[in-house]
Amino acid sequence: MEEKADELVRAAEAVHIHGRTHRDTDPKGGDIIVPGGMFTYQVVVRHERVYVVQITYLGF
């Protein structure tokens, strides 16, 4: 999971080098499935952050 988060941050940096001056719409977030559940994330370029907006525990 940590590797996937690092990958998302690197991708955001590569596409949006100057995050705080970014004026376009933010890229779409997505879902990442992990053992026992999933989480939903959103990239907010101007904040230079990847936010986790929902964690779902499926009880596997």
Secondary structure, DSSP 8 states (H G I E B T S, - for coil): -HHHHHHHHHHHHHH-SSGGG--S-----EEEEETTEEEEEEEETTTTEEEEEEEEE---
